[in-house]
Amino acid sequence: MKVERVCTRNVVATPRSATLEEAARTMRRFHVGALVVLEPANGGEEVAGIVTDRDLVVQGLAEGVDPKRTRVEKVMSPVVASVREDAELGEAIERMRAAGVRRLLVTKATGEPAGIVSLDDAVDGLVAELASLAGLMKNELGREAAVPIAARTGD
């Protein structure tokens, strides 16, 4: 199964200058657990990092910083683990494991952001594949039961 089949296509972003409070509100408004952090570059914007709900809590609130004044750039992960949208789901899972993250930025062949794939997305994809296999086994057993033994042996 390809990553593009299970990833979330709507990338929600925030500037690195946003406050932790603004980032939390954006996460709540869009019902996401991570934001791609953007910074100005070459007349446009480029990915500067990723900030998760966990970053806001563990590196922000738990450390006692002021969420109204502290900028996302202080708690974000500047290195963004990524995978191409045409990669196999197994490759995405391995990258998550190797990087110790629960989410990967999904990129197009050109390197542009195309979405985010989460551990939950990967599990959903694997469950769908397992359900398909279970259905195949059930159909095979049903087909075998419907054909008399004599018809199968030519007797």
WONORSUL-V127728 format. One record per helix or strand of 2 or more residues. SS is the DSSP state (H for helix, E for strand). FROM is the first residue (numbers start at 1). LEN is the number of residues. If there is no record, write none. Layout:
ss=[SS,SS]
from=[FROM,FROM]
len=[LEN,LEN]
//
This chain:
ss=[H,E,H,E,E,H,H,E,H,E,E,H,H]
from=[3,13,20,34,44,53,72,82,89,103,113,119,149]
len=[3,3,11,8,9,11,3,3,11,5,6,28,5]
//
